[in-house]
Every structure is written in structure tokens, then in C-alpha cells.
């Protein structure tokens, strides 16, 4: 495995994760508050859907 590629991907994830709180801290705080109100199953389902979307995007980009 190419560690440089893995670390690059991880760095991009951190950059994307930091965009919301940097660009709109008030909106981000509201979003986190709403996420805290969701049930475990709702969060798990949302996470699964996001993972599938990421896998599909990766498949089409790398194909």
C-alpha cells in the first residue's frame, strides 16, 4: 500500500471536515445539535448511505 496516498486522502478528509465549522460556525453548531437529537439507528443509516455514496464515487472516479 502506498502510505503517501493514504495520508493524502486522510489530509483531504480533515480539510473537508474543517470547512463547515470554519465557514459557518453558527450553522455548524446548529447542525451538530440536530445530529445529537437523532437516534442511533438514524445516524447509523446516514453513515451507511454516506459510505455507499463515497464508494460509488470512488468506483466511478477510479474506473
N, C-alpha and C positions, 0 to 999 in steps of 0.2 A: 504494500500500500504506500502511496505517495503521501508522506506526512505533510509536505508543504501544501498540497491540495486540500487535505483535511483541515489544516489550520486556517487556510484561506477561507474555506466555507464557514468555519466557526466564526472567524472575524466578521464576515459578511452578515451572519446571523446577529451578532452583537450590534453591528451598525444599524441594521434594520430594526432591532428591538429598541434601540435607543432613540429612534426618530420620533415616535409618538410622544414620549414624555418631554423631549427637547422642544418639539414644535408646538405642542399644546398641553402644558402641564395640567390645566384645569379640566380639559376634556379627558385626559388620561386618568385623572383621579376619579372622575365620574364613571369611566369605563371599568376601572378596577373595582369600584364599589358595586357596579351592576354584576360583574363577574362573581363577586363574593356571594351574591344572593342566589346564584344558580345552584341547582342540586349537583351532586357528584356525577350522576348519570348524564345530565345535560353537558357538563364540562367534558366528560369522557367522550361523548358523542361528537362534540365540537372538535376536540383534539384529534379524533379518528378521521373526521372529514378533512381537517386541515392536512393531516399526514397523507391521506389519499390524494388530495389535490397537489401536494408537493411531489409525490411520487409520479403522478401523471405528467406534471410539468417537467420534471427531470427526465422522464422517459422520452417525451417529445423533443426536448432540447438536445438530448444526447444521441438521439436516433439518427 
